[in-house]
């Protein structure tokens, strides 16, 4: 039985513009005044990027045997000037170190591939996001074989409806049918 706690990359990591990370839709959305409460952003967040070791130690001290965290697609695979996504060595290093820390503390890492922070050049309303997600997922599975527990998407209804129909989450799109197009592409990406 796994008993644990969870985080989301954008909500805890901070370091939004460090070590080669590309902007995500949440960076763009939250950095636009008026989109978030108090104009808060994830620029620093909980500074998990720098403090993960002590944070993971706290999770262990609380008695949990698992820790669910997400990878930031924008940190792992970045878009080059030539339009090709390539692995970001610093991003890979960060998640390797984080995963090692979780395992060293006798906890099971449970990784979510997508917890809302889509690279800013992609859009769930465009079918091209499906093969891009498949490429990202394949990269993650091959690069992190030490992770045995995976989740593809966190709360698809939330990011599709609130982000692509109601416009209150990133990317802030208002559309009658946006949530359905988003959901369709998410299901396709998950299935592949």
N, C-alpha and C positions, 0 to 999 in steps of 0.2 A: 504494500500500500504506500503510495507516494503522498507525503504531507509537506506542503511547501508554500512558497509565496511567489509573487510574480512582479515583473517590471515591464516597461515598454521603452525601447531605445530612445525615442524622441522625448519621452516624458522624464527620463532620468539622466541620460548621458551628458548633455551639454556638449561642449567642444564642437559646436555646429560648423565651424569653419577651420578646423585644425586637421592636420595630418592627411590632407587630400580628400576629405569628405566633401561630397557634392551637395548642393542645396536640395532639400526635399520640399514637397508641397506644403508641409507644415512650417518650414522656415519661411517660405514666401507668404503664406497666409498669416502667421502670427506676427511677422515683422511689418505687416501693413496695419497702420493705426486704425483702431476701432473694431478689429475682428475678434479680439479676445478680451476677457475681463481684465481690467487694469492695464491693457496692452501688454500682458505677460507673454513671454516667448520661452522657447526651450534652449535659448542660447547658452545658458549656464545650467539650468534645471537643478538637479541634485549633485551635479559634478561627478557623477558615477564614473565617467571616463577616467578621471584621476583618482577617485576614491574607491574603486570597485573592490579592492582587496579587503579593506576594512568593512565595507558593506556586506560582502559575502561572508566574512567572519561573523558578523552580527546575525545573519540568516542562520548560520550553523548554531550559534549560541542560543538562538530561540528554540532549537530542538527540531528544526525542519530537516527532512532527508532529501528534499529536492528543491530546485530553484528554476523557475521559468523566467527566461529573459528573451528578448527579441534581438535579432540582428537588424541593423540599419542597412538596408539595401544601398542607400546613398553613401555609406561608409565602406562597404565591401566591394562593390563594382561601380566604378566611376566612368563617366562618359568622357572620352578623349576629344580633342579638337577635330579629329577625323571622323567623329560620329560612332566610334566603336567603344563599347564598354570593356574595361579591363580591370583585373583585380587590383585593389589598392593594398599594397604590402602592409602599410601601417594599420589599415582596418582589419586585415587578416590577423596581424600580430595581436591587436587588441582583443579580438574575440578568441583567439587561441589562448592567450593569457587568462582571460576571464574563465574560459572553459576548464583550463588546467586548475585554476583556483577552486572552482566548484568541485571538481573531481578529487582534488587533494584533501578536501574537507569531508570526504565520504558522502557527497550529495550527488543526486542524479540531475544532470543538466537537461532541461526541457526547453528546446529552442523554438520560438515562433518566427517564421520567415518574414511575415508581414504584419506589423502592428501599426498600420496607417501611414508610415512615412515614405511614401512613394517618391522616387527621384523626380525632381521638378520638371524634367523634360518629358515625362511620361504622363499618361492620362487614362484612367479606367474607362473612359468613354470611347477610346480608340482601340480597335482590335489588336493593334501592334503591341499592346501591353502584354498580351497573352504569351507570345513567344519570348518576350523579354523576361517575363516572370519565370518561365520554364528554364531559360538560360541561367538565371540567378539561382533558382532552386537546385539545378544540377551542379552548379559551382559550389554551393554551400554543402550539399551532400558529399561531394567528392573531397572537399577541402577539410571538412570536419567529421571524419569517420568515427571519432571518439564520442560524438553525440548520437545517442540511440533513440531518443524520444523527440519527435518533431511535430509541430503544428504548422499548417500552411498559412492560415489567415486567422486573425483575431477579429471577432465581431464584424463580419462582412455587412450585415444590415446597417450597423452604425455608420461605418465610413461611406457606404453607398448612399444611404438615405440622407444622412446629415451633411455629407460633403458634396453630393451630386444632385440632390433635389431641393433640400431646404437651405443649403448654403451657409449653415452655421458652423461647420467643420471644414477643414481643408479639403478641396481647394476653394471652397466657397461658391460652388456652382448652384444656381437655382434653375430647376428644370422639372417639368411634370413627369417626364419619363427617364430622367438621368439615372435614378436609382436602379431601374430595371436593366438598362444597358450596362451599368457598372456591375450589377449582380450577375448578369449573363457572362461577362468577361471574367469575373472572379471564379465562377463555376467552371468555365473552360480551363482557366489556368490551374485550378485545383485538380481537375480531372487528368490533365496531361502530366 
